[in-house]
Amino acid sequence: LSAADVGGLTAGRSVARGGEDGGGDLRERVKTEIRGVLAGAAAPPAEVPAPRVVLVVGVNGTGKTTTVGKLAHRCRLDGRTPLICAADTFRAAAVEQIAVWAERASVDIVRAADGADPAAVVFDAISAARARGRDVVFVDTAGRLHTRADLMGELGKIRRVAGRAAAGAPHEVLLVVDASVGQNGISQARRFLETAGVTGIVLTKLDGTAKGGVAVAIAGELGVPIRYVGVGEGIDDLLPFSAGDYVDALFEKAW
């Protein structure tokens, strides 16, 4: 389990608790214990008046912008009317990239010129969603290192401005974590939890060689639920997280 990126602390606890139950196959008992860890963190998000504001955050290179497009697509297929906010105004071509995903997902996008204040773009997007009758706003933010206090502090400003535009916003903060980073994902999640109030995790790049055990560590040590998993490059390759399917796949690789 440690080799599968579950982490020594979480793996040790899971095996110990699984062993305490006694009887039956140890492997199955540990699987049951890990499913319990994942389920224990998985409270569904509360319903809020429209528009629901979902802030998507993460470090560079995790597939954050791609994830926003896939989330909007899935949301539209579920009968909702999403809008994408292009609040990554710093990275070259970031707005163009998310605009392509908005077109693929057939959803509206609110964008601004490169270098614009991200918080102002968020305010405009929420206002536009309300005016157009859109019920969900997915905010694509700039990738940032979790070790940079100045960049992390900018998320605080975005959250404050969002709260002025819609009561209680952001209503969800999803952290995109690359499954291949292993235990560094815990450090990322802990810092973003402290600074951005993360409410859920999107685990990407599980279609590669990544073992993805970091999901267990994040849920077990931080109590943050895994909401979605990315399993490919296609627009439909973002799936709701299933603890049962995940644990079965994890043990095929790890035990």
Short mmCIF file of the C-alpha atoms (twelve columns), coordinates in Angstrom:
data_MODEL
# 
_entry.id   MODEL 
# 
loop_
_atom_site.group_PDB 
_atom_site.id 
_atom_site.type_symbol 
_atom_site.label_atom_id 
_atom_site.label_alt_id 
_atom_site.label_comp_id 
_atom_site.label_asym_id 
_atom_site.label_seq_id 
_atom_site.Cartn_x 
_atom_site.Cartn_y 
_atom_site.Cartn_z 
_atom_site.pdbx_PDB_model_num 
ATOM 1   C CA . LEU A 1   0.000   0.000   0.000   1 
ATOM 2   C CA . SER A 2   2.845   2.393   0.758   1 
ATOM 3   C CA . ALA A 3   4.282   1.655   -2.683  1 
ATOM 4   C CA . ALA A 4   0.898   2.558   -4.176  1 
ATOM 5   C CA . ASP A 5   1.249   6.081   -2.708  1 
ATOM 6   C CA . VAL A 6   -1.246  5.489   0.088   1 
ATOM 7   C CA . GLY A 7   1.436   6.685   2.506   1 
ATOM 8   C CA . GLY A 8   2.985   4.871   5.434   1 
ATOM 9   C CA . LEU A 9   0.774   6.399   8.119   1 
ATOM 10  C CA . THR A 10  -2.527  5.756   6.363   1 
ATOM 11  C CA . ALA A 11  -1.464  2.328   5.121   1 
ATOM 12  C CA . GLY A 12  -0.376  1.292   8.607   1 
ATOM 13  C CA . ARG A 13  -3.636  2.421   10.167  1 
ATOM 14  C CA . SER A 14  -5.714  0.677   7.517   1 
ATOM 15  C CA . VAL A 15  -3.883  -2.630  7.889   1 
ATOM 16  C CA . ALA A 16  -3.976  -2.419  11.688  1 
ATOM 17  C CA . ARG A 17  -7.698  -1.693  11.794  1 
ATOM 18  C CA . GLY A 18  -8.421  -4.316  9.182   1 
ATOM 19  C CA . GLY A 19  -6.463  -6.821  11.233  1 
ATOM 20  C CA . GLU A 20  -8.393  -5.957  14.385  1 
ATOM 21  C CA . ASP A 21  -11.633 -7.246  12.863  1 
ATOM 22  C CA . GLY A 22  -10.283 -10.784 12.835  1 
ATOM 23  C CA . GLY A 23  -11.472 -13.657 10.691  1 
ATOM 24  C CA . GLY A 24  -11.638 -13.827 6.925   1 
ATOM 25  C CA . ASP A 25  -9.101  -12.748 4.376   1 
ATOM 26  C CA . LEU A 26  -6.849  -9.881  5.539   1 
ATOM 27  C CA . ARG A 27  -6.829  -8.399  2.049   1 
ATOM 28  C CA . GLU A 28  -10.624 -8.125  1.990   1 
ATOM 29  C CA . ARG A 29  -10.738 -6.720  5.517   1 
ATOM 30  C CA . VAL A 30  -8.227  -4.002  4.625   1 
ATOM 31  C CA . LYS A 31  -10.204 -3.192  1.464   1 
ATOM 32  C CA . THR A 32  -13.315 -2.763  3.591   1 
ATOM 33  C CA . GLU A 33  -11.408 -0.505  5.979   1 
ATOM 34  C CA . ILE A 34  -10.147 1.711   3.145   1 
ATOM 35  C CA . ARG A 35  -13.603 1.928   1.585   1 
ATOM 36  C CA . GLY A 36  -14.797 3.138   4.975   1 
ATOM 37  C CA . VAL A 37  -12.088 5.818   5.091   1 
ATOM 38  C CA . LEU A 38  -13.120 7.086   1.669   1 
ATOM 39  C CA . ALA A 39  -16.848 6.944   2.387   1 
ATOM 40  C CA . GLY A 40  -16.392 8.730   5.709   1 
ATOM 41  C CA . ALA A 41  -15.089 11.827  3.945   1 
ATOM 42  C CA . ALA A 42  -17.692 11.811  1.181   1 
ATOM 43  C CA . ALA A 43  -20.495 14.099  2.351   1 
ATOM 44  C CA . PRO A 44  -22.473 15.429  -0.648  1 
ATOM 45  C CA . PRO A 45  -22.305 19.179  -1.281  1 
ATOM 46  C CA . ALA A 46  -25.230 21.158  0.100   1 
ATOM 47  C CA . GLU A 47  -27.856 22.648  -2.196  1 
ATOM 48  C CA . VAL A 48  -27.643 26.422  -2.626  1 
ATOM 49  C CA . PRO A 49  -29.611 29.024  -4.595  1 
ATOM 50  C CA . ALA A 50  -28.400 29.527  -8.160  1 
ATOM 51  C CA . PRO A 51  -25.876 30.302  -9.307  1 
ATOM 52  C CA . ARG A 52  -23.707 27.730  -7.563  1 
ATOM 53  C CA . VAL A 53  -20.068 28.888  -7.704  1 
ATOM 54  C CA . VAL A 54  -17.384 26.201  -8.015  1 
ATOM 55  C CA . LEU A 55  -13.793 27.391  -7.686  1 
ATOM 56  C CA . VAL A 56  -11.255 25.043  -9.313  1 
ATOM 57  C CA . VAL A 57  -7.693  25.365  -7.999  1 
ATOM 58  C CA . GLY A 58  -4.380  23.544  -8.189  1 
ATOM 59  C CA . VAL A 59  -0.699  23.724  -9.015  1 
ATOM 60  C CA . ASN A 60  0.566   24.036  -12.575 1 
ATOM 61  C CA . GLY A 61  0.346   21.005  -14.822 1 
ATOM 62  C CA . THR A 62  -2.369  19.040  -13.031 1 
ATOM 63  C CA . GLY A 63  -4.942  19.312  -15.830 1 
ATOM 64  C CA . LYS A 64  -6.974  21.990  -14.070 1 
ATOM 65  C CA . THR A 65  -8.224  23.849  -17.146 1 
ATOM 66  C CA . THR A 66  -9.096  20.586  -18.878 1 
ATOM 67  C CA . THR A 67  -10.972 19.519  -15.764 1 
ATOM 68  C CA . VAL A 68  -13.065 22.706  -15.793 1 
ATOM 69  C CA . GLY A 69  -14.160 21.968  -19.354 1 
ATOM 70  C CA . LYS A 70  -15.056 18.390  -18.478 1 
ATOM 71  C CA . LEU A 71  -16.965 19.460  -15.362 1 
ATOM 72  C CA . ALA A 72  -19.007 21.937  -17.392 1 
ATOM 73  C CA . HIS A 73  -19.729 19.282  -20.018 1 
ATOM 74  C CA . ARG A 74  -20.884 16.757  -17.413 1 
ATOM 75  C CA . CYS A 75  -22.972 19.424  -15.716 1 
ATOM 76  C CA . ARG A 76  -24.736 20.308  -18.977 1 
ATOM 77  C CA . LEU A 77  -25.450 16.644  -19.714 1 
ATOM 78  C CA . ASP A 78  -27.054 16.430  -16.277 1 
ATOM 79  C CA . GLY A 79  -29.556 19.086  -17.343 1 
ATOM 80  C CA . ARG A 80  -27.906 22.081  -15.687 1 
ATOM 81  C CA . THR A 81  -26.942 25.362  -17.365 1 
ATOM 82  C CA . PRO A 82  -23.279 26.003  -16.517 1 
ATOM 83  C CA . LEU A 83  -21.070 28.965  -17.316 1 
ATOM 84  C CA . ILE A 84  -17.268 28.984  -17.331 1 
ATOM 85  C CA . CYS A 85  -15.294 31.854  -15.815 1 
ATOM 86  C CA . ALA A 86  -11.821 32.287  -17.337 1 
ATOM 87  C CA . ALA A 87  -10.034 33.670  -14.277 1 
ATOM 88  C CA . ASP A 88  -6.557  32.467  -15.265 1 
ATOM 89  C CA . THR A 89  -5.485  35.794  -16.743 1 
ATOM 90  C CA . PHE A 90  -1.734  35.332  -16.247 1 
ATOM 91  C CA . ARG A 91  -0.689  32.218  -18.162 1 
ATOM 92  C CA . ALA A 92  -0.078  32.756  -21.853 1 
ATOM 93  C CA . ALA A 93  -2.925  31.332  -23.957 1 
ATOM 94  C CA . ALA A 94  -4.844  30.193  -20.859 1 
ATOM 95  C CA . VAL A 95  -7.997  32.070  -21.838 1 
ATOM 96  C CA . GLU A 96  -7.832  30.671  -25.366 1 
ATOM 97  C CA . GLN A 97  -7.410  27.144  -23.982 1 
ATOM 98  C CA . ILE A 98  -10.449 27.328  -21.713 1 
ATOM 99  C CA . ALA A 99  -12.433 28.997  -24.519 1 
ATOM 100 C CA . VAL A 100 -11.804 25.923  -26.674 1 
ATOM 101 C CA . TRP A 101 -13.121 23.709  -23.888 1 
ATOM 102 C CA . ALA A 102 -16.167 25.933  -23.427 1 
ATOM 103 C CA . GLU A 103 -16.951 25.548  -27.118 1 
ATOM 104 C CA . ARG A 104 -16.497 21.775  -26.950 1 
ATOM 105 C CA . ALA A 105 -18.795 21.614  -23.933 1 
ATOM 106 C CA . SER A 106 -21.323 23.996  -25.564 1 
ATOM 107 C CA . VAL A 107 -21.406 26.338  -22.570 1 
ATOM 108 C CA . ASP A 108 -21.073 30.100  -22.114 1 
ATOM 109 C CA . ILE A 109 -17.787 31.650  -21.051 1 
ATOM 110 C CA . VAL A 110 -16.949 34.988  -19.426 1 
ATOM 111 C CA . ARG A 111 -13.431 36.146  -20.188 1 
ATOM 112 C CA . ALA A 112 -11.250 39.240  -19.932 1 
ATOM 113 C CA . ALA A 113 -8.011  40.484  -21.421 1 
ATOM 114 C CA . ASP A 114 -4.695  38.964  -20.356 1 
ATOM 115 C CA . GLY A 115 -3.494  40.515  -17.119 1 
ATOM 116 C CA . ALA A 116 -6.953  41.474  -15.875 1 
ATOM 117 C CA . ASP A 117 -7.729  41.171  -12.174 1 
ATOM 118 C CA . PRO A 118 -8.926  37.561  -11.683 1 
ATOM 119 C CA . ALA A 119 -11.243 38.543  -8.838  1 
ATOM 120 C CA . ALA A 120 -12.956 41.126  -11.056 1 
ATOM 121 C CA . VAL A 121 -13.485 38.491  -13.751 1 
ATOM 122 C CA . VAL A 122 -15.079 36.204  -11.161 1 
ATOM 123 C CA . PHE A 123 -17.434 38.974  -10.044 1 
ATOM 124 C CA . ASP A 124 -18.441 39.671  -13.651 1 
ATOM 125 C CA . ALA A 125 -18.985 35.968  -14.363 1 
ATOM 126 C CA . ILE A 126 -21.273 35.476  -11.376 1 
ATOM 127 C CA . SER A 127 -23.241 38.580  -12.332 1 
ATOM 128 C CA . ALA A 128 -23.508 37.320  -15.917 1 
ATOM 129 C CA . ALA A 129 -24.675 33.893  -14.755 1 
ATOM 130 C CA . ARG A 130 -27.446 35.471  -12.721 1 
ATOM 131 C CA . ALA A 131 -28.500 37.734  -15.608 1 
ATOM 132 C CA . ARG A 132 -28.516 34.856  -18.111 1 
ATOM 133 C CA . GLY A 133 -30.230 32.366  -15.827 1 
ATOM 134 C CA . ARG A 134 -27.227 30.046  -15.554 1 
ATOM 135 C CA . ASP A 135 -27.225 27.866  -12.447 1 
ATOM 136 C CA . VAL A 136 -23.543 26.875  -12.060 1 
ATOM 137 C CA . VAL A 137 -20.329 28.886  -12.498 1 
ATOM 138 C CA . PHE A 138 -17.073 26.948  -12.869 1 
ATOM 139 C CA . VAL A 139 -14.095 29.217  -12.176 1 
ATOM 140 C CA . ASP A 140 -10.794 28.311  -13.831 1 
ATOM 141 C CA . THR A 141 -8.000  29.854  -11.752 1 
ATOM 142 C CA . ALA A 142 -4.308  30.248  -12.495 1 
ATOM 143 C CA . GLY A 143 -2.074  27.368  -11.486 1 
ATOM 144 C CA . ARG A 144 0.040   28.257  -8.479  1 
ATOM 145 C CA . LEU A 145 2.680   26.615  -6.324  1 
ATOM 146 C CA . HIS A 146 1.280   25.776  -2.908  1 
ATOM 147 C CA . THR A 147 4.562   27.028  -1.416  1 
ATOM 148 C CA . ARG A 148 4.084   30.592  -2.742  1 
ATOM 149 C CA . ALA A 149 2.307   32.606  -0.051  1 
ATOM 150 C CA . ASP A 150 1.625   35.563  -2.362  1 
ATOM 151 C CA . LEU A 151 -0.078  33.450  -5.008  1 
ATOM 152 C CA . MET A 152 -2.043  31.491  -2.434  1 
ATOM 153 C CA . GLY A 153 -3.149  34.769  -0.879  1 
ATOM 154 C CA . GLU A 154 -4.640  35.800  -4.212  1 
ATOM 155 C CA . LEU A 155 -7.120  32.941  -3.871  1 
ATOM 156 C CA . GLY A 156 -8.310  34.575  -0.670  1 
ATOM 157 C CA . LYS A 157 -9.162  37.729  -2.617  1 
ATOM 158 C CA . ILE A 158 -11.028 35.726  -5.256  1 
ATOM 159 C CA . ARG A 159 -13.052 34.001  -2.549  1 
ATOM 160 C CA . ARG A 160 -13.928 37.285  -0.855  1 
ATOM 161 C CA . VAL A 161 -15.062 38.892  -4.097  1 
ATOM 162 C CA . ALA A 162 -17.081 35.800  -5.043  1 
ATOM 163 C CA . GLY A 163 -18.806 36.030  -1.671  1 
ATOM 164 C CA . ARG A 164 -19.838 39.597  -2.426  1 
ATOM 165 C CA . ALA A 165 -21.282 38.541  -5.780  1 
ATOM 166 C CA . ALA A 166 -23.255 35.549  -4.432  1 
ATOM 167 C CA . ALA A 167 -24.123 34.675  -0.847  1 
ATOM 168 C CA . GLY A 168 -21.891 31.903  0.484   1 
ATOM 169 C CA . ALA A 169 -19.737 31.717  -2.643  1 
ATOM 170 C CA . PRO A 170 -17.635 29.888  -3.486  1 
ATOM 171 C CA . HIS A 171 -19.954 27.024  -2.618  1 
ATOM 172 C CA . GLU A 172 -17.388 24.401  -3.610  1 
ATOM 173 C CA . VAL A 173 -13.616 24.577  -3.954  1 
ATOM 174 C CA . LEU A 174 -12.236 21.669  -5.963  1 
ATOM 175 C CA . LEU A 175 -8.505  20.968  -5.851  1 
ATOM 176 C CA . VAL A 176 -7.130  19.192  -8.916  1 
ATOM 177 C CA . VAL A 177 -4.363  16.748  -7.951  1 
ATOM 178 C CA . ASP A 178 -2.194  14.823  -10.409 1 
ATOM 179 C CA . ALA A 179 -2.334  11.180  -9.304  1 
ATOM 180 C CA . SER A 180 1.290   10.654  -10.328 1 
ATOM 181 C CA . VAL A 181 2.734   13.103  -7.766  1 
ATOM 182 C CA . GLY A 182 2.332   10.620  -4.923  1 
ATOM 183 C CA . GLN A 183 2.687   11.903  -1.391  1 
ATOM 184 C CA . ASN A 184 3.405   15.449  -2.583  1 
ATOM 185 C CA . GLY A 185 -0.328  15.535  -3.214  1 
ATOM 186 C CA . ILE A 186 -0.855  15.521  0.562   1 
ATOM 187 C CA . SER A 187 1.287   18.641  0.959   1 
ATOM 188 C CA . GLN A 188 -0.619  20.352  -1.835  1 
ATOM 189 C CA . ALA A 189 -3.989  19.406  -0.382  1 
ATOM 190 C CA . ARG A 190 -3.039  20.497  3.136   1 
ATOM 191 C CA . ARG A 191 -1.861  23.930  1.978   1 
ATOM 192 C CA . PHE A 192 -4.832  24.553  -0.317  1 
ATOM 193 C CA . LEU A 193 -7.167  23.370  2.438   1 
ATOM 194 C CA . GLU A 194 -5.708  25.963  4.804   1 
ATOM 195 C CA . THR A 195 -5.689  28.803  2.279   1 
ATOM 196 C CA . ALA A 196 -8.553  28.150  -0.132  1 
ATOM 197 C CA . GLY A 197 -10.980 26.095  1.955   1 
ATOM 198 C CA . VAL A 198 -10.902 23.052  -0.333  1 
ATOM 199 C CA . THR A 199 -14.101 20.997  -0.164  1 
ATOM 200 C CA . GLY A 200 -13.279 18.241  -2.640  1 
ATOM 201 C CA . ILE A 201 -10.565 16.654  -4.776  1 
ATOM 202 C CA . VAL A 202 -10.424 15.865  -8.481  1 
ATOM 203 C CA . LEU A 203 -7.771  13.191  -9.044  1 
ATOM 204 C CA . THR A 204 -6.434  13.362  -12.606 1 
ATOM 205 C CA . LYS A 205 -4.220  11.225  -14.851 1 
ATOM 206 C CA . LEU A 206 -5.352  7.889   -13.443 1 
ATOM 207 C CA . ASP A 207 -5.210  6.471   -16.976 1 
ATOM 208 C CA . GLY A 208 -1.414  6.305   -16.854 1 
ATOM 209 C CA . THR A 209 0.960   4.443   -14.553 1 
ATOM 210 C CA . ALA A 210 -0.079  6.434   -11.491 1 
ATOM 211 C CA . LYS A 211 -1.207  4.225   -8.623  1 
ATOM 212 C CA . GLY A 212 -3.382  6.949   -7.146  1 
ATOM 213 C CA . GLY A 213 -3.159  5.824   -3.537  1 
ATOM 214 C CA . VAL A 214 -2.781  9.448   -2.496  1 
ATOM 215 C CA . ALA A 215 -6.599  9.634   -2.569  1 
ATOM 216 C CA . VAL A 216 -6.757  7.402   0.502   1 
ATOM 217 C CA . ALA A 217 -4.193  9.518   2.329   1 
ATOM 218 C CA . ILE A 218 -6.009  12.778  1.518   1 
ATOM 219 C CA . ALA A 219 -9.371  11.408  2.642   1 
ATOM 220 C CA . GLY A 220 -7.958  9.681   5.717   1 
ATOM 221 C CA . GLU A 221 -5.573  12.346  6.995   1 
ATOM 222 C CA . LEU A 222 -7.348  15.531  5.894   1 
ATOM 223 C CA . GLY A 223 -10.976 14.424  5.674   1 
ATOM 224 C CA . VAL A 224 -11.386 15.896  2.177   1 
ATOM 225 C CA . PRO A 225 -13.575 13.807  -0.156  1 
ATOM 226 C CA . ILE A 226 -12.598 12.714  -3.647  1 
ATOM 227 C CA . ARG A 227 -15.302 14.016  -5.999  1 
ATOM 228 C CA . TYR A 228 -14.108 13.012  -9.468  1 
ATOM 229 C CA . VAL A 229 -11.352 11.093  -11.240 1 
ATOM 230 C CA . GLY A 230 -9.853  11.868  -14.629 1 
ATOM 231 C CA . VAL A 231 -9.176  8.744   -16.686 1 
ATOM 232 C CA . GLY A 232 -8.292  10.104  -20.130 1 
ATOM 233 C CA . GLU A 233 -8.023  13.071  -22.471 1 
ATOM 234 C CA . GLY A 234 -11.576 12.973  -23.856 1 
ATOM 235 C CA . ILE A 235 -14.332 15.307  -22.730 1 
ATOM 236 C CA . ASP A 236 -16.241 12.365  -21.236 1 
ATOM 237 C CA . ASP A 237 -13.210 11.027  -19.348 1 
ATOM 238 C CA . LEU A 238 -14.102 12.595  -16.007 1 
ATOM 239 C CA . LEU A 239 -16.070 10.258  -13.768 1 
ATOM 240 C CA . PRO A 240 -17.748 10.611  -10.379 1 
ATOM 241 C CA . PHE A 241 -15.551 8.962   -7.779  1 
ATOM 242 C CA . SER A 242 -16.584 5.443   -6.760  1 
ATOM 243 C CA . ALA A 243 -14.878 4.194   -3.592  1 
ATOM 244 C CA . GLY A 244 -15.619 0.567   -4.463  1 
ATOM 245 C CA . ASP A 245 -14.208 0.712   -7.989  1 
ATOM 246 C CA . TYR A 246 -11.227 2.735   -6.810  1 
ATOM 247 C CA . VAL A 247 -10.275 0.323   -4.020  1 
ATOM 248 C CA . ASP A 248 -10.597 -2.689  -6.327  1 
ATOM 249 C CA . ALA A 249 -8.293  -1.039  -8.887  1 
ATOM 250 C CA . LEU A 250 -5.844  0.058   -6.187  1 
ATOM 251 C CA . PHE A 251 -5.474  -3.458  -4.837  1 
ATOM 252 C CA . GLU A 252 -4.940  -4.909  -8.293  1 
ATOM 253 C CA . LYS A 253 -1.818  -2.723  -8.450  1 
ATOM 254 C CA . ALA A 254 -0.718  -2.855  -4.835  1 
ATOM 255 C CA . TRP A 255 -1.515  -6.238  -3.296  1 
# 
